[in-house]
Amino acid sequence: MVSSIQESIRDDTAKVESFIHESSELMKKEPQSVEEIGQCNAERAELLRREPEVLNINKNASDKYKVLSMWNETKTEHLKRIRHLWENYEEDKQHHESVLGSQIERIKEKLE
């Protein structure tokens, strides 16, 4: 039973980590054209669409950790790391929005 829960937690956290990694890679892009801005906006919309699902997976992993810790002395460092990664994701998301806004303004200035 314990190993089954541990495996489920590993699967959940792997999904969360994968989402955060994909998101970080997408948010590193700095669009230089109207087309690239459109692409970034579409990618960002997809991330935002998937975010609630990933948050739910993350919550489920946390809940499983709590149950598991009642049965044994399971350490929660992995959960802390995921929480830290998620906080970084949130910061990156805000920064990316700012970068997109700046790039849009630059392109508007070039077009005038």
Phi and psi in radians as a Rosetta constraint file:
Dihedral C 1 N 2 CA 2 C 2 CIRCULARHARMONIC -1.079 0.35
Dihedral N 2 CA 2 C 2 N 3 CIRCULARHARMONIC -0.783 0.35
Dihedral C 2 N 3 CA 3 C 3 CIRCULARHARMONIC -1.147 0.35
Dihedral N 3 CA 3 C 3 N 4 CIRCULARHARMONIC -0.576 0.35
Dihedral C 3 N 4 CA 4 C 4 CIRCULARHARMONIC -1.140 0.35
Dihedral N 4 CA 4 C 4 N 5 CIRCULARHARMONIC -0.757 0.35
Dihedral C 4 N 5 CA 5 C 5 CIRCULARHARMONIC -1.157 0.35
Dihedral N 5 CA 5 C 5 N 6 CIRCULARHARMONIC -0.727 0.35
Dihedral C 5 N 6 CA 6 C 6 CIRCULARHARMONIC -1.062 0.35
Dihedral N 6 CA 6 C 6 N 7 CIRCULARHARMONIC -0.738 0.35
Dihedral C 6 N 7 CA 7 C 7 CIRCULARHARMONIC -1.118 0.35
Dihedral N 7 CA 7 C 7 N 8 CIRCULARHARMONIC -0.726 0.35
Dihedral C 7 N 8 CA 8 C 8 CIRCULARHARMONIC -1.098 0.35
Dihedral N 8 CA 8 C 8 N 9 CIRCULARHARMONIC -0.703 0.35
Dihedral C 8 N 9 CA 9 C 9 CIRCULARHARMONIC -1.112 0.35
Dihedral N 9 CA 9 C 9 N 10 CIRCULARHARMONIC -0.770 0.35
Dihedral C 9 N 10 CA 10 C 10 CIRCULARHARMONIC -1.047 0.35
Dihedral N 10 CA 10 C 10 N 11 CIRCULARHARMONIC -0.745 0.35
Dihedral C 10 N 11 CA 11 C 11 CIRCULARHARMONIC -1.088 0.35
Dihedral N 11 CA 11 C 11 N 12 CIRCULARHARMONIC -0.801 0.35
Dihedral C 11 N 12 CA 12 C 12 CIRCULARHARMONIC -1.087 0.35
Dihedral N 12 CA 12 C 12 N 13 CIRCULARHARMONIC -0.820 0.35
Dihedral C 12 N 13 CA 13 C 13 CIRCULARHARMONIC -1.186 0.35
Dihedral N 13 CA 13 C 13 N 14 CIRCULARHARMONIC -0.558 0.35
Dihedral C 13 N 14 CA 14 C 14 CIRCULARHARMONIC -1.109 0.35
Dihedral N 14 CA 14 C 14 N 15 CIRCULARHARMONIC -0.693 0.35
Dihedral C 14 N 15 CA 15 C 15 CIRCULARHARMONIC -1.122 0.35
Dihedral N 15 CA 15 C 15 N 16 CIRCULARHARMONIC -0.740 0.35
Dihedral C 15 N 16 CA 16 C 16 CIRCULARHARMONIC -1.138 0.35
Dihedral N 16 CA 16 C 16 N 17 CIRCULARHARMONIC -0.801 0.35
Dihedral C 16 N 17 CA 17 C 17 CIRCULARHARMONIC -1.062 0.35
Dihedral N 17 CA 17 C 17 N 18 CIRCULARHARMONIC -0.720 0.35
Dihedral C 17 N 18 CA 18 C 18 CIRCULARHARMONIC -1.078 0.35
Dihedral N 18 CA 18 C 18 N 19 CIRCULARHARMONIC -0.800 0.35
Dihedral C 18 N 19 CA 19 C 19 CIRCULARHARMONIC -1.041 0.35
Dihedral N 19 CA 19 C 19 N 20 CIRCULARHARMONIC -0.801 0.35
Dihedral C 19 N 20 CA 20 C 20 CIRCULARHARMONIC -1.115 0.35
Dihedral N 20 CA 20 C 20 N 21 CIRCULARHARMONIC -0.739 0.35
Dihedral C 20 N 21 CA 21 C 21 CIRCULARHARMONIC -1.097 0.35
Dihedral N 21 CA 21 C 21 N 22 CIRCULARHARMONIC -0.842 0.35
Dihedral C 21 N 22 CA 22 C 22 CIRCULARHARMONIC -1.016 0.35
Dihedral N 22 CA 22 C 22 N 23 CIRCULARHARMONIC -0.776 0.35
Dihedral C 22 N 23 CA 23 C 23 CIRCULARHARMONIC -1.097 0.35
Dihedral N 23 CA 23 C 23 N 24 CIRCULARHARMONIC -0.771 0.35
Dihedral C 23 N 24 CA 24 C 24 CIRCULARHARMONIC -1.071 0.35
Dihedral N 24 CA 24 C 24 N 25 CIRCULARHARMONIC -0.733 0.35
Dihedral C 24 N 25 CA 25 C 25 CIRCULARHARMONIC -1.094 0.35
Dihedral N 25 CA 25 C 25 N 26 CIRCULARHARMONIC -0.746 0.35
Dihedral C 25 N 26 CA 26 C 26 CIRCULARHARMONIC -1.148 0.35
Dihedral N 26 CA 26 C 26 N 27 CIRCULARHARMONIC -0.652 0.35
Dihedral C 26 N 27 CA 27 C 27 CIRCULARHARMONIC -1.398 0.35
Dihedral N 27 CA 27 C 27 N 28 CIRCULARHARMONIC -0.127 0.35
Dihedral C 27 N 28 CA 28 C 28 CIRCULARHARMONIC -1.344 0.35
Dihedral N 28 CA 28 C 28 N 29 CIRCULARHARMONIC -0.313 0.35
Dihedral C 28 N 29 CA 29 C 29 CIRCULARHARMONIC -1.201 0.35
Dihedral N 29 CA 29 C 29 N 30 CIRCULARHARMONIC 2.432 0.35
Dihedral C 29 N 30 CA 30 C 30 CIRCULARHARMONIC -2.094 0.35
Dihedral N 30 CA 30 C 30 N 31 CIRCULARHARMONIC 1.767 0.35
Dihedral C 30 N 31 CA 31 C 31 CIRCULARHARMONIC -1.102 0.35
Dihedral N 31 CA 31 C 31 N 32 CIRCULARHARMONIC 2.517 0.35
Dihedral C 31 N 32 CA 32 C 32 CIRCULARHARMONIC -2.031 0.35
Dihedral N 32 CA 32 C 32 N 33 CIRCULARHARMONIC -0.135 0.35
Dihedral C 32 N 33 CA 33 C 33 CIRCULARHARMONIC -2.403 0.35
Dihedral N 33 CA 33 C 33 N 34 CIRCULARHARMONIC 2.958 0.35
Dihedral C 33 N 34 CA 34 C 34 CIRCULARHARMONIC -1.056 0.35
Dihedral N 34 CA 34 C 34 N 35 CIRCULARHARMONIC -0.723 0.35
Dihedral C 34 N 35 CA 35 C 35 CIRCULARHARMONIC -1.095 0.35
Dihedral N 35 CA 35 C 35 N 36 CIRCULARHARMONIC -0.761 0.35
Dihedral C 35 N 36 CA 36 C 36 CIRCULARHARMONIC -1.152 0.35
Dihedral N 36 CA 36 C 36 N 37 CIRCULARHARMONIC -0.631 0.35
Dihedral C 36 N 37 CA 37 C 37 CIRCULARHARMONIC -1.124 0.35
Dihedral N 37 CA 37 C 37 N 38 CIRCULARHARMONIC -0.752 0.35
Dihedral C 37 N 38 CA 38 C 38 CIRCULARHARMONIC -1.043 0.35
Dihedral N 38 CA 38 C 38 N 39 CIRCULARHARMONIC -0.744 0.35
Dihedral C 38 N 39 CA 39 C 39 CIRCULARHARMONIC -1.111 0.35
Dihedral N 39 CA 39 C 39 N 40 CIRCULARHARMONIC -0.781 0.35
Dihedral C 39 N 40 CA 40 C 40 CIRCULARHARMONIC -1.083 0.35
Dihedral N 40 CA 40 C 40 N 41 CIRCULARHARMONIC -0.708 0.35
Dihedral C 40 N 41 CA 41 C 41 CIRCULARHARMONIC -1.117 0.35
Dihedral N 41 CA 41 C 41 N 42 CIRCULARHARMONIC -0.695 0.35
Dihedral C 41 N 42 CA 42 C 42 CIRCULARHARMONIC -1.144 0.35
Dihedral N 42 CA 42 C 42 N 43 CIRCULARHARMONIC -0.749 0.35
Dihedral C 42 N 43 CA 43 C 43 CIRCULARHARMONIC -1.130 0.35
Dihedral N 43 CA 43 C 43 N 44 CIRCULARHARMONIC -0.704 0.35
Dihedral C 43 N 44 CA 44 C 44 CIRCULARHARMONIC -1.122 0.35
Dihedral N 44 CA 44 C 44 N 45 CIRCULARHARMONIC -0.735 0.35
Dihedral C 44 N 45 CA 45 C 45 CIRCULARHARMONIC -1.065 0.35
Dihedral N 45 CA 45 C 45 N 46 CIRCULARHARMONIC -0.687 0.35
Dihedral C 45 N 46 CA 46 C 46 CIRCULARHARMONIC -1.141 0.35
Dihedral N 46 CA 46 C 46 N 47 CIRCULARHARMONIC -0.716 0.35
Dihedral C 46 N 47 CA 47 C 47 CIRCULARHARMONIC -1.057 0.35
Dihedral N 47 CA 47 C 47 N 48 CIRCULARHARMONIC -0.801 0.35
Dihedral C 47 N 48 CA 48 C 48 CIRCULARHARMONIC -1.134 0.35
Dihedral N 48 CA 48 C 48 N 49 CIRCULARHARMONIC -0.567 0.35
Dihedral C 48 N 49 CA 49 C 49 CIRCULARHARMONIC -1.177 0.35
Dihedral N 49 CA 49 C 49 N 50 CIRCULARHARMONIC -0.685 0.35
Dihedral C 49 N 50 CA 50 C 50 CIRCULARHARMONIC -1.426 0.35
Dihedral N 50 CA 50 C 50 N 51 CIRCULARHARMONIC -0.344 0.35
Dihedral C 50 N 51 CA 51 C 51 CIRCULARHARMONIC -0.970 0.35
Dihedral N 51 CA 51 C 51 N 52 CIRCULARHARMONIC -0.812 0.35
Dihedral C 51 N 52 CA 52 C 52 CIRCULARHARMONIC -1.036 0.35
Dihedral N 52 CA 52 C 52 N 53 CIRCULARHARMONIC -0.661 0.35
Dihedral C 52 N 53 CA 53 C 53 CIRCULARHARMONIC -1.098 0.35
Dihedral N 53 CA 53 C 53 N 54 CIRCULARHARMONIC -0.756 0.35
Dihedral C 53 N 54 CA 54 C 54 CIRCULARHARMONIC -1.204 0.35
Dihedral N 54 CA 54 C 54 N 55 CIRCULARHARMONIC -0.668 0.35
Dihedral C 54 N 55 CA 55 C 55 CIRCULARHARMONIC -1.045 0.35
Dihedral N 55 CA 55 C 55 N 56 CIRCULARHARMONIC -0.695 0.35
Dihedral C 55 N 56 CA 56 C 56 CIRCULARHARMONIC -1.141 0.35
Dihedral N 56 CA 56 C 56 N 57 CIRCULARHARMONIC -0.729 0.35
Dihedral C 56 N 57 CA 57 C 57 CIRCULARHARMONIC -1.073 0.35
Dihedral N 57 CA 57 C 57 N 58 CIRCULARHARMONIC -0.749 0.35
Dihedral C 57 N 58 CA 58 C 58 CIRCULARHARMONIC -1.090 0.35
Dihedral N 58 CA 58 C 58 N 59 CIRCULARHARMONIC -0.749 0.35
Dihedral C 58 N 59 CA 59 C 59 CIRCULARHARMONIC -1.115 0.35
Dihedral N 59 CA 59 C 59 N 60 CIRCULARHARMONIC -0.733 0.35
Dihedral C 59 N 60 CA 60 C 60 CIRCULARHARMONIC -1.065 0.35
Dihedral N 60 CA 60 C 60 N 61 CIRCULARHARMONIC -0.724 0.35
Dihedral C 60 N 61 CA 61 C 61 CIRCULARHARMONIC -1.092 0.35
Dihedral N 61 CA 61 C 61 N 62 CIRCULARHARMONIC -0.733 0.35
Dihedral C 61 N 62 CA 62 C 62 CIRCULARHARMONIC -1.098 0.35
Dihedral N 62 CA 62 C 62 N 63 CIRCULARHARMONIC -0.761 0.35
Dihedral C 62 N 63 CA 63 C 63 CIRCULARHARMONIC -1.088 0.35
Dihedral N 63 CA 63 C 63 N 64 CIRCULARHARMONIC -0.709 0.35
Dihedral C 63 N 64 CA 64 C 64 CIRCULARHARMONIC -1.131 0.35
Dihedral N 64 CA 64 C 64 N 65 CIRCULARHARMONIC -0.691 0.35
Dihedral C 64 N 65 CA 65 C 65 CIRCULARHARMONIC -1.054 0.35
Dihedral N 65 CA 65 C 65 N 66 CIRCULARHARMONIC -0.727 0.35
Dihedral C 65 N 66 CA 66 C 66 CIRCULARHARMONIC -1.089 0.35
Dihedral N 66 CA 66 C 66 N 67 CIRCULARHARMONIC -0.768 0.35
Dihedral C 66 N 67 CA 67 C 67 CIRCULARHARMONIC -1.097 0.35
Dihedral N 67 CA 67 C 67 N 68 CIRCULARHARMONIC -0.795 0.35
Dihedral C 67 N 68 CA 68 C 68 CIRCULARHARMONIC -1.087 0.35
Dihedral N 68 CA 68 C 68 N 69 CIRCULARHARMONIC -0.674 0.35
Dihedral C 68 N 69 CA 69 C 69 CIRCULARHARMONIC -1.198 0.35
Dihedral N 69 CA 69 C 69 N 70 CIRCULARHARMONIC -0.335 0.35
Dihedral C 69 N 70 CA 70 C 70 CIRCULARHARMONIC -1.261 0.35
Dihedral N 70 CA 70 C 70 N 71 CIRCULARHARMONIC -0.471 0.35
Dihedral C 70 N 71 CA 71 C 71 CIRCULARHARMONIC -1.612 0.35
Dihedral N 71 CA 71 C 71 N 72 CIRCULARHARMONIC -0.533 0.35
Dihedral C 71 N 72 CA 72 C 72 CIRCULARHARMONIC -2.575 0.35
Dihedral N 72 CA 72 C 72 N 73 CIRCULARHARMONIC -3.134 0.35
Dihedral C 72 N 73 CA 73 C 73 CIRCULARHARMONIC -1.615 0.35
Dihedral N 73 CA 73 C 73 N 74 CIRCULARHARMONIC 1.011 0.35
Dihedral C 73 N 74 CA 74 C 74 CIRCULARHARMONIC -1.206 0.35
Dihedral N 74 CA 74 C 74 N 75 CIRCULARHARMONIC 2.290 0.35
Dihedral C 74 N 75 CA 75 C 75 CIRCULARHARMONIC -1.389 0.35
Dihedral N 75 CA 75 C 75 N 76 CIRCULARHARMONIC 2.618 0.35
Dihedral C 75 N 76 CA 76 C 76 CIRCULARHARMONIC -1.929 0.35
Dihedral N 76 CA 76 C 76 N 77 CIRCULARHARMONIC 0.354 0.35
Dihedral C 76 N 77 CA 77 C 77 CIRCULARHARMONIC -1.010 0.35
Dihedral N 77 CA 77 C 77 N 78 CIRCULARHARMONIC -0.661 0.35
Dihedral C 77 N 78 CA 78 C 78 CIRCULARHARMONIC -1.095 0.35
Dihedral N 78 CA 78 C 78 N 79 CIRCULARHARMONIC -0.719 0.35
Dihedral C 78 N 79 CA 79 C 79 CIRCULARHARMONIC -1.124 0.35
Dihedral N 79 CA 79 C 79 N 80 CIRCULARHARMONIC -0.699 0.35
Dihedral C 79 N 80 CA 80 C 80 CIRCULARHARMONIC -1.085 0.35
Dihedral N 80 CA 80 C 80 N 81 CIRCULARHARMONIC -0.709 0.35
Dihedral C 80 N 81 CA 81 C 81 CIRCULARHARMONIC -1.119 0.35
Dihedral N 81 CA 81 C 81 N 82 CIRCULARHARMONIC -0.756 0.35
Dihedral C 81 N 82 CA 82 C 82 CIRCULARHARMONIC -1.099 0.35
Dihedral N 82 CA 82 C 82 N 83 CIRCULARHARMONIC -0.741 0.35
Dihedral C 82 N 83 CA 83 C 83 CIRCULARHARMONIC -1.048 0.35
Dihedral N 83 CA 83 C 83 N 84 CIRCULARHARMONIC -0.751 0.35
Dihedral C 83 N 84 CA 84 C 84 CIRCULARHARMONIC -1.116 0.35
Dihedral N 84 CA 84 C 84 N 85 CIRCULARHARMONIC -0.760 0.35
Dihedral C 84 N 85 CA 85 C 85 CIRCULARHARMONIC -1.063 0.35
Dihedral N 85 CA 85 C 85 N 86 CIRCULARHARMONIC -0.701 0.35
Dihedral C 85 N 86 CA 86 C 86 CIRCULARHARMONIC -1.151 0.35
Dihedral N 86 CA 86 C 86 N 87 CIRCULARHARMONIC -0.706 0.35
Dihedral C 86 N 87 CA 87 C 87 CIRCULARHARMONIC -1.076 0.35
Dihedral N 87 CA 87 C 87 N 88 CIRCULARHARMONIC -0.732 0.35
Dihedral C 87 N 88 CA 88 C 88 CIRCULARHARMONIC -1.093 0.35
Dihedral N 88 CA 88 C 88 N 89 CIRCULARHARMONIC -0.702 0.35
Dihedral C 88 N 89 CA 89 C 89 CIRCULARHARMONIC -1.027 0.35
Dihedral N 89 CA 89 C 89 N 90 CIRCULARHARMONIC -0.793 0.35
Dihedral C 89 N 90 CA 90 C 90 CIRCULARHARMONIC -1.059 0.35
Dihedral N 90 CA 90 C 90 N 91 CIRCULARHARMONIC -0.752 0.35
Dihedral C 90 N 91 CA 91 C 91 CIRCULARHARMONIC -1.128 0.35
Dihedral N 91 CA 91 C 91 N 92 CIRCULARHARMONIC -0.767 0.35
Dihedral C 91 N 92 CA 92 C 92 CIRCULARHARMONIC -1.065 0.35
Dihedral N 92 CA 92 C 92 N 93 CIRCULARHARMONIC -0.678 0.35
Dihedral C 92 N 93 CA 93 C 93 CIRCULARHARMONIC -1.094 0.35
Dihedral N 93 CA 93 C 93 N 94 CIRCULARHARMONIC -0.756 0.35
Dihedral C 93 N 94 CA 94 C 94 CIRCULARHARMONIC -1.145 0.35
Dihedral N 94 CA 94 C 94 N 95 CIRCULARHARMONIC -0.744 0.35
Dihedral C 94 N 95 CA 95 C 95 CIRCULARHARMONIC -1.099 0.35
Dihedral N 95 CA 95 C 95 N 96 CIRCULARHARMONIC -0.735 0.35
Dihedral C 95 N 96 CA 96 C 96 CIRCULARHARMONIC -1.072 0.35
Dihedral N 96 CA 96 C 96 N 97 CIRCULARHARMONIC -0.714 0.35
Dihedral C 96 N 97 CA 97 C 97 CIRCULARHARMONIC -1.073 0.35
Dihedral N 97 CA 97 C 97 N 98 CIRCULARHARMONIC -0.719 0.35
Dihedral C 97 N 98 CA 98 C 98 CIRCULARHARMONIC -1.131 0.35
Dihedral N 98 CA 98 C 98 N 99 CIRCULARHARMONIC -0.759 0.35
Dihedral C 98 N 99 CA 99 C 99 CIRCULARHARMONIC -1.084 0.35
Dihedral N 99 CA 99 C 99 N 100 CIRCULARHARMONIC -0.784 0.35
Dihedral C 99 N 100 CA 100 C 100 CIRCULARHARMONIC -1.047 0.35
Dihedral N 100 CA 100 C 100 N 101 CIRCULARHARMONIC -0.747 0.35
Dihedral C 100 N 101 CA 101 C 101 CIRCULARHARMONIC -1.062 0.35
Dihedral N 101 CA 101 C 101 N 102 CIRCULARHARMONIC -0.748 0.35
Dihedral C 101 N 102 CA 102 C 102 CIRCULARHARMONIC -1.121 0.35
Dihedral N 102 CA 102 C 102 N 103 CIRCULARHARMONIC -0.752 0.35
Dihedral C 102 N 103 CA 103 C 103 CIRCULARHARMONIC -1.133 0.35
Dihedral N 103 CA 103 C 103 N 104 CIRCULARHARMONIC -0.677 0.35
Dihedral C 103 N 104 CA 104 C 104 CIRCULARHARMONIC -1.090 0.35
Dihedral N 104 CA 104 C 104 N 105 CIRCULARHARMONIC -0.760 0.35
Dihedral C 104 N 105 CA 105 C 105 CIRCULARHARMONIC -1.097 0.35
Dihedral N 105 CA 105 C 105 N 106 CIRCULARHARMONIC -0.737 0.35
Dihedral C 105 N 106 CA 106 C 106 CIRCULARHARMONIC -1.071 0.35
Dihedral N 106 CA 106 C 106 N 107 CIRCULARHARMONIC -0.760 0.35
Dihedral C 106 N 107 CA 107 C 107 CIRCULARHARMONIC -1.160 0.35
Dihedral N 107 CA 107 C 107 N 108 CIRCULARHARMONIC -0.691 0.35
Dihedral C 107 N 108 CA 108 C 108 CIRCULARHARMONIC -1.053 0.35
Dihedral N 108 CA 108 C 108 N 109 CIRCULARHARMONIC -0.748 0.35
Dihedral C 108 N 109 CA 109 C 109 CIRCULARHARMONIC -1.095 0.35
Dihedral N 109 CA 109 C 109 N 110 CIRCULARHARMONIC -0.694 0.35
Dihedral C 109 N 110 CA 110 C 110 CIRCULARHARMONIC -1.135 0.35
Dihedral N 110 CA 110 C 110 N 111 CIRCULARHARMONIC -0.604 0.35
Dihedral C 110 N 111 CA 111 C 111 CIRCULARHARMONIC -1.341 0.35
Dihedral N 111 CA 111 C 111 N 112 CIRCULARHARMONIC -0.340 0.35
